[in-house]
Amino acid sequence: MDSPGGDGPDDEGAPAPTASPVHLPQHELTRALRGSLAAIGDEDLVRIVSGSRIDSLEQDDHGVGVRTRGAQATWWRGSYLVGCDGPRSTVRKLLGVRFPGRTAVERHAVAALRAELPWPGEAVLHRSPPWRSIDAEVTARPLPHSLWRVDWLLPPGRDLVTPDALLVRVRDTLTGWCGDSEPPYELLDTGVHTVHHRLALRWRVGRAFLAGDAAHLLGALGTQGLEEGLRDVDNLAWKLSLAWHHGASEALLDSYQAERRGAVGARLRAADQALPLLRAG
């Protein structure tokens, strides 16, 4: 079919199709990051120390020190510290930074499975499925190697999702998508994912900084935490590099919090405002 005002299906003025989002399994991301760090091959630049946890933190005008406990307990000293240690960040707690927000904004039952679905490589959102066991929206996101992540929005509350109930959801959903009969599938993993919206009040305390899930939690309506964490790194890395090599002004280091906290806060507010309207519709 010719596009309106164009010369035909190959009209160069036609908008290019939007690429499907990239969905990356956590274990593949972790493996890729570890491989990239190992490839550097210089422990003076990068060192991975597993089995250790931060126990205490001290800082002065010249640097930051942390003590770790575990199999390789020791004292570490550096010019700056970036706490990327997740939602329960020890660094954030040792810095005394509050982490206000909303708990359990949404809950989703989640399954990872291998199956052949009617739309290979494309994500799907089914807002009002007619199947008897599904009472809210369901999404499917493609992963490599014919794998899929399927999410079912759960009703408000903390009702237990039993393995049998989740298996019924899987079977009814696959049957509804693929026709009258249940297609072959391999169930690899299941669980319940709870979405929280939280934002640390401070992202910089002296020579210590917060980034990623230690600084923000978001996940509803496409506000994905991984992308925001990468934006944190992109904003902060060059500023710390400049500070270490040439010295940087306090204003430049402070700009990390001003820029990134402001951007993430705006996305959280937008999601909080839109979520009730979307779910009500």
C-alpha positions in Angstrom: 0.0 0.0 0.0 1.3 3.4 -0.9 1.8 5.9 1.9 -0.2 9.1 1.7 1.7 11.7 -0.3 4.5 9.2 -1.1 5.6 7.5 -4.3 5.1 4.0 -3.0 6.1 1.5 -0.3 9.7 2.4 -0.6 9.2 6.1 -0.1 12.3 7.5 1.5 10.3 10.1 3.3 8.3 7.5 5.2 9.2 7.3 8.9 11.4 4.3 9.8 9.8 1.6 11.9 10.5 1.9 15.6 13.0 -0.7 16.8 11.8 -3.1 19.5 13.3 -2.5 22.9 16.3 -4.6 23.9 15.5 -6.9 26.8 18.7 -8.3 28.5 18.6 -11.0 31.1 20.4 -10.1 34.3 22.8 -13.0 34.2 23.9 -12.1 30.7 24.5 -8.5 31.7 26.5 -9.6 34.8 28.6 -12.0 32.7 29.3 -9.3 30.1 30.4 -6.7 32.7 32.7 -9.2 34.4 34.2 -10.2 31.1 34.9 -6.6 30.2 36.5 -5.9 33.5 38.6 -9.0 33.3 39.8 -8.0 29.8 41.4 -4.9 31.2 44.0 -7.2 32.9 45.4 -4.5 35.2 44.6 -4.8 38.9 45.9 -1.2 39.5 42.9 0.0 37.4 40.2 -2.5 38.3 40.0 -5.3 40.9 37.0 -7.5 41.7 36.9 -8.6 45.3 34.1 -11.1 46.0 32.8 -12.3 49.3 33.4 -8.9 51.1 31.0 -6.4 52.6 31.6 -2.8 53.7 31.7 -2.5 57.4 32.6 1.1 58.0 33.4 4.3 56.1 35.5 7.3 56.9 36.5 10.4 54.8 38.5 13.5 55.1 39.7 16.3 52.8 42.1 14.0 51.0 40.2 10.8 50.4 37.8 8.1 51.5 38.5 4.9 53.5 36.3 1.8 53.9 36.8 -1.3 55.9 35.4 -4.6 54.5 34.6 -7.8 56.4 34.6 -11.3 55.0 37.1 -13.7 53.7 39.3 -10.9 52.4 38.7 -8.3 55.1 40.9 -5.3 54.7 41.1 -1.5 54.7 40.7 0.3 51.4 41.7 3.9 50.7 40.9 6.0 47.6 40.2 9.5 46.4 36.5 9.0 45.9 33.9 6.4 46.6 30.8 5.6 44.5 28.2 3.4 46.2 26.5 1.3 43.6 25.5 -1.4 46.1 21.8 -1.7 45.3 18.5 -0.9 47.0 19.7 -1.8 50.5 22.9 0.1 50.0 25.3 -0.1 52.9 27.2 3.0 51.6 23.9 5.0 51.7 23.2 3.9 55.3 26.7 4.7 56.5 26.5 8.1 54.9 23.2 8.7 56.8 21.2 9.5 53.6 17.5 9.0 53.8 15.7 7.0 51.0 12.0 8.1 51.0 9.4 7.0 48.6 6.6 4.5 47.9 6.8 0.8 48.7 5.1 -1.8 46.6 3.8 0.5 43.9 2.9 -2.6 41.9 3.5 -6.3 42.0 4.0 -8.6 39.1 4.1 -12.4 38.8 7.0 -13.2 36.5 7.9 -16.3 34.5 10.9 -17.0 32.2 10.2 -19.7 29.6 11.2 -21.1 26.3 8.4 -21.2 23.7 7.5 -20.3 20.1 5.0 -17.4 20.3 3.2 -15.9 17.3 5.3 -12.7 17.2 9.0 -13.7 17.3 11.3 -11.0 18.5 8.5 -8.5 19.4 7.2 -7.4 22.8 3.4 -7.6 23.4 1.1 -5.9 25.9 -2.4 -7.4 26.5 -4.4 -5.0 28.6 -7.6 -7.0 29.1 -7.1 -10.7 28.4 -10.3 -12.7 28.4 -8.8 -15.8 29.9 -10.4 -17.0 33.1 -7.3 -16.9 35.3 -6.0 -13.5 34.1 -7.7 -10.5 35.8 -5.2 -7.7 34.7 -2.7 -6.9 32.0 0.0 -9.3 30.8 3.2 -8.5 28.9 5.7 -10.7 27.1 9.2 -9.5 26.3 11.6 -11.5 24.0 15.0 -12.6 25.2 17.8 -14.3 23.2 17.6 -18.0 22.3 13.8 -18.2 22.0 13.3 -17.2 25.6 10.5 -15.0 26.9 9.8 -13.0 30.1 6.1 -12.9 30.8 4.7 -10.5 33.5 1.2 -10.5 35.0 0.1 -7.4 36.9 -1.2 -8.6 40.3 -4.1 -7.0 42.2 -3.2 -4.7 45.1 -2.4 -6.4 48.3 0.1 -9.0 49.5 -1.9 -12.2 48.6 0.4 -15.2 48.2 1.0 -16.3 44.6 1.3 -20.1 44.8 3.3 -22.1 42.2 0.1 -23.8 41.1 -1.6 -20.5 40.6 1.3 -19.2 38.5 1.4 -22.4 36.4 -2.3 -21.9 35.6 -1.5 -18.3 34.5 1.3 -19.6 32.2 -0.9 -22.2 30.6 -4.0 -20.0 30.1 -1.9 -17.2 28.7 0.0 -19.3 26.2 -3.2 -21.0 25.1 -4.9 -17.7 24.7 -2.1 -16.3 22.6 -1.5 -19.4 20.5 -5.0 -20.7 19.9 -7.1 -23.5 21.2 -4.4 -25.7 22.4 -1.5 -25.1 24.8 1.8 -24.9 22.9 5.0 -26.7 24.0 7.0 -24.7 26.4 9.8 -25.0 29.0 9.4 -23.2 32.2 12.8 -22.0 33.4 12.0 -19.6 36.4 9.2 -18.0 38.2 8.8 -15.3 40.9 7.1 -12.2 42.1 8.6 -8.8 41.3 7.6 -5.8 43.5 8.1 -2.3 42.1 9.2 0.4 44.5 9.6 4.2 43.8 12.3 5.8 46.0 14.7 8.6 45.6 17.7 9.3 47.9 17.7 12.8 49.4 21.4 13.3 48.7 23.6 11.7 46.0 26.8 13.3 47.2 28.3 13.5 50.7 31.8 14.9 50.6 33.9 12.5 48.5 31.2 9.8 48.5 28.5 9.4 45.8 25.5 7.2 45.2 24.5 5.8 41.9 22.1 3.2 40.4 19.6 1.5 42.7 21.5 2.9 45.7 20.2 6.3 44.7 16.9 5.6 43.0 14.3 2.8 42.6 11.8 3.0 39.7 10.2 0.6 37.4 6.6 1.3 36.6 5.5 2.5 33.1 8.8 1.9 31.4 11.0 3.8 33.9 13.7 1.1 33.9 16.4 1.2 36.5 19.3 -0.1 34.4 19.1 2.8 31.9 19.0 5.3 34.7 22.0 3.7 36.3 24.0 3.9 33.1 23.0 7.6 32.8 24.3 8.1 36.4 27.7 6.6 35.3 27.8 8.6 32.1 27.3 11.8 34.1 29.6 11.1 37.0 32.6 9.2 35.5 34.1 12.1 33.5 33.7 14.5 36.4 35.5 12.2 38.8 38.2 11.6 36.1 38.7 15.4 35.7 38.8 15.8 39.5 41.4 13.1 40.0 43.7 14.2 37.1 43.4 17.9 37.2 41.3 18.9 40.2 37.7 19.9 39.8 35.6 22.5 41.4 33.0 21.7 44.1 30.4 23.1 41.7 31.2 20.5 39.0 31.0 17.6 41.5 27.7 19.0 42.9 26.3 19.1 39.4 26.0 15.3 39.4 23.3 15.4 42.1 21.6 18.4 40.6 21.4 17.0 37.1 20.8 13.3 37.7 18.5 13.6 40.8 16.4 16.2 39.0 16.0 14.0 35.9 15.1 10.8 37.8 12.8 12.8 40.1 10.9 14.1 37.1 10.5 10.6 35.7 9.2 9.3 39.1 6.7 12.1 39.4 5.5 11.5 35.8 5.1 7.8 36.5 3.3 8.4 39.8 0.8 10.8 38.1 0.2 8.6 35.1 -0.1 5.3 36.9 -3.6 5.8 38.4 -5.0 7.0 35.1 -3.5 4.2 33.2 -4.6 1.4 35.5 -8.1 3.0 35.9 -8.5 2.8 32.1 
